Amino acid sequence: MTRVWPGGTIGILGGGQLGRMLALEARRMGYRVAVLDPEPEGPAAQVADSHVRGAFDDLEAAMKLAGESDVITLDTEHVPRELLERLETMKPMRPSARVLRVIQDRLEQRRFLEALGAPQVRYAAVSDAESLRAAAELVGLPSVLKTRRSGYDGKGQARAALPVELAGAWGRIGEAPAILESFVAFEKEISVLLARDVDGDVRFHPIAENVHRHHILRTSRVPARIPEELAAQAQALGARIASALDHVGMMAVELFVTRGGSLLVNEIAPRTHNSGHYSFGACATSQFEQHVRAICGLPLGDPSLLRPAVMLNLLGDLWRDGPPSWSPVLAHPAAHLHLYGKRRASPGRKMGHVLILGEDVEQVSTLAETIAAELDRGASAGRDG
Ligand code: AMP
């Protein structure tokens, strides 16, 4: 088993915000960081020691990254399988190519969960108009059609409430191979955030309670308002999933809590996750430090929550008239601004987040909504002077 000590180099496939925050924490701990990303000045490349410019299907560039690295990880699961398998022969890949094989394809992921006996939504595979009709009979309507590959933040998803809407939904996702899932009228969404180390030990960050808008995460609130018993069940389920995959690193398992109070797995992310951003400021060990520890073969850190927290995502919509005014965030001493250094904003694009800390999660939540409203008003009023 390979251990990588501070001074070694962590290679990251992907250069977005997850890679950026991982790089910041890794460098604090004395690691070098190399990033593979096609963008000239992406969020992670801006703060890395080394940037290999190249796309995820550029084997030569990926091998250059592997050559510089002692361990390889990723900030997106949308990396071609062949490339992962090749890199794995060169350097330790955490998560492994096998984990990615299961996760990259929503149908494989659902089948894996089914084999594990994990509770999940009803689903069926869709490959053409005929199988779509059969799938709708099986899972019922309303339902959500999701492309098997490359979907995120609601991309590659379309809802259908009536049989006549199925063909339209199929068209909206580009008639790509898909799964149809029954639509869950959930009570809330939560995520289990855990790290599994090279010896198979698991540690949990506190469960986050998540609110999405238009399929994109808007806020995470910690502690989540769920009974202790349900929290324990969710964490046990998360650990079972991570162990069955023999995963190493951070993992997020997104779950629906139904109105009847039971759990259904929505999806698995074998990496750091947006709903764990609160930990970067609110926990003794952030999810990014924990991921570094896990993939480098170090002992895991203490993930306990230092203070109740709410994380508010900042989407590109706020940049509609140029960069928004940051005064509404900076005026509140309890609010902490995180920006990812993205040069271009577009609606729905994750540009940063605000972490709000306090003693009382209700007050923190109210302050988060006040800041959100002020930012929105400020976005139309113009920039800081
Ligand atoms: P996903 O990309 O699959 O995580 O979907 C993003 C968000 O869309 C989820 O967090 C939910 O808010 C919503 N969503 C996805 N699938 C379903 C479903 N089967 N039933 C209800 N809501 C869903």
Boltz pocket constraint, residues with backbone or C-beta under 6 A from the ligand:
constraints:
  - pocket:
      binder: B
      contacts: [[A, 121], [A, 144], [A, 151], [A, 152], [A, 153], [A, 154], [A, 181], [A, 182], [A, 183], [A, 184], [A, 185], [A, 186], [A, 189], [A, 212], [A, 215], [A, 216], [A, 254], [A, 266], [A, 267]]
      max_distance: 6.0
